[in-house]
């Protein structure tokens, strides 16, 4: 299934993409925290 598919915009470099992705994962909202 495509349930776990992540669509990302085109970034200028792999480093920029990884930085943005890590930021999003680190600062995500935890749905279980209330």
N, C-alpha and C positions, 0 to 999 in steps of 0.2 A: 504494500500500500504506500501511498505518498504521505502518510501520517507524520513521518519523521523527516520529511523533506524540508530543507531550509533554502529559501530563495534569497540570495544576496545581491545587492547592486554591484556594478562593476567598479572596483576601486583602482587607484593608480598603481598600487603595488600589493604584493602578497603581505608585506609587513603592515601596511595600513589596514588591510582587511583583517588580519589576525588581531591587531590592536583593538579594532572596533568590536570584533566578535568577543574577545576576552572581556572587554568592558561591559558589554551587554550581558554576558553570562554572570559576571561578578556582581553587577548591580541590579539583577533581575528581582522582580517581586516574587516572594515565596507565597503561593496560594494557601499553604497550610499554616502560615504564621498568623492569620487573622487579619 
